């Protein structure tokens, strides 16, 4: 019997590690290890999503005649012990690229026959490189090579049955609150994929930036934990584009695939440059004189900055564990460029609160916004939160949903409520400084402060 060590592949369809474990007709033992190192970090919403997804997978495994064995502890100790209990041949697992995962797997490989198979993305990071084997650090050439590589739309079918589990001790999956905003499981992921490609993808190229519209796939949590494989997502988008005569659908599919490639670009950066989790990629921007401003950091975290679009986004994050990608860019820019607070503070807060928090993508996105990363926005590109709000939430629908105290503010003031006269404030019951905060920073002044700091850093 082989062990299928489930990590970020909480699914049955297109699961290379499971397919490998089933080769040669050997039985398979599905195992999840409650890794004490990973669970020690506070990320309640993400862990709730993970555990709920595991319960859905366990139900699916039971329907196939199998089940899920759950053990807790250090995988380098737990898995060799489990392998000896069942005299396992091989442990199959999907390769991961974080520094911790690489170190953990290296340690385990010295104790059991560990076979790592690619499945986290479409192409392994080591394959998308320059002719001399060196990594790309700019997205566009990376994406061109990614697209030029041979692509097979073959996806491993889900098994129709599995052998029963041997008699083994197994722990309970930790009880967690329901994940109302993101129902878990592979079936939900596939349903969302089909729903997105059947409709919203047509307007995706433009609507994906509108925070007031439901224009994105909302699949990031499912991709994060592998309830949907990247290959399945890309294959479905390619098939949708091939089968349509609608140029807007084809464009939407192309743009969405590009977003999926960004995920793999950041995986590759982490694979080749693991130090990015600890410091700026750009050595010349490691000494920016960041401000120590705990009160302003807290105002940002709680959605009380006085800038409606920033506050709406942060409150959406706190309530749901998810945030629109445009909102992520706006809030990140505000923390780093308006408040001049170290991007790593924001990186930590997002990882603590995001359901789809992924070390590679989160780090890459924050360094992109801060201008300290690989394919980064220039340091002098500083989002104006008012203009961003007006452009991507023109009628304030998004703001009013998440900042209800501004519900009655007229459209023309929804992104600048401090511009209302005292009489207008009274009329809508929004007294600035009482019912809603004054802006904690003047954007124009903050911009100059940031440009000066970056030039000296």
WOGIBEL-V627767 format. One record per pair of residues at least 4 apart in sequence whose C-alpha atoms are under 6 Angstrom apart, sorted by the first residue. I is the first residue (numbers start at 1). J is the second residue. Records with the same first field share a line. If there is no record, write none. Layout:
I = J, J
This chain:
1 = 26, 27, 28, 88
2 = 21, 28, 88, 89, 90, 91
3 = 28, 29, 91
4 = 18, 29, 30, 31, 92
5 = 31, 92, 93
6 = 31, 32
8 = 225, 226
9 = 226
10 = 226, 227
11 = 186, 227
12 = 158
13 = 157, 158
14 = 155, 156, 157
17 = 92, 93, 94
21 = 92
22 = 26
30 = 68
31 = 68, 69, 70
32 = 70
33 = 70, 71, 72
34 = 72
35 = 73, 74
36 = 40, 73
42 = 352
43 = 352, 353
45 = 355
46 = 355
48 = 52, 176
53 = 184, 185
56 = 185
58 = 67, 68
61 = 66, 67
62 = 66, 67
64 = 161, 162
65 = 162, 164
66 = 162, 163, 164, 165
69 = 170
70 = 170, 171
71 = 171
74 = 78
75 = 79
76 = 108
79 = 83
83 = 87, 88
90 = 113, 114
91 = 114
92 = 115
93 = 116
94 = 116, 117, 118, 119
95 = 116, 117, 118
96 = 101
97 = 271
105 = 109
109 = 114
121 = 230
122 = 230, 231
125 = 268
128 = 146
129 = 133, 134, 135
130 = 134
136 = 142
137 = 374
138 = 375
139 = 143
153 = 235
179 = 183
186 = 227
189 = 228
194 = 198
196 = 200, 201, 217
197 = 201
200 = 215
201 = 252
202 = 248, 249, 252
203 = 207
204 = 208, 215, 252
205 = 252, 255
207 = 215
208 = 215, 216
209 = 326
210 = 392
211 = 392, 393
212 = 393, 397, 398
220 = 224, 356
221 = 355, 356
222 = 226, 227, 228
223 = 228
224 = 356
231 = 235
237 = 253
241 = 250
263 = 361
266 = 360, 361, 364
267 = 360
269 = 273
270 = 274, 360
276 = 280, 281
280 = 286, 372
281 = 373
282 = 372, 373
285 = 372, 457
287 = 457
288 = 454, 457
290 = 340, 341, 342
291 = 340, 341
299 = 303, 304, 305
300 = 305
303 = 311, 314, 315
304 = 311
305 = 439, 440
306 = 437, 438, 439
307 = 439
308 = 312, 415
309 = 389, 399
310 = 331
312 = 399, 402, 403
313 = 327
316 = 320
317 = 321, 322, 323
321 = 353, 354, 355
322 = 354
328 = 332
329 = 333
333 = 337, 369
334 = 338
335 = 339, 341
336 = 340, 341, 343
337 = 450
338 = 446
350 = 354
351 = 357
358 = 362
359 = 363
360 = 364
361 = 365
364 = 368
367 = 371, 372, 373
368 = 373, 376, 377
369 = 377
371 = 376, 377, 378, 379
386 = 415
389 = 393
390 = 394
395 = 411
396 = 400, 414
399 = 403
400 = 404, 406, 407
408 = 428
409 = 414
413 = 417
420 = 424, 425
425 = 429, 430, 431
430 = 435
431 = 435
432 = 436, 437, 438
433 = 437, 438
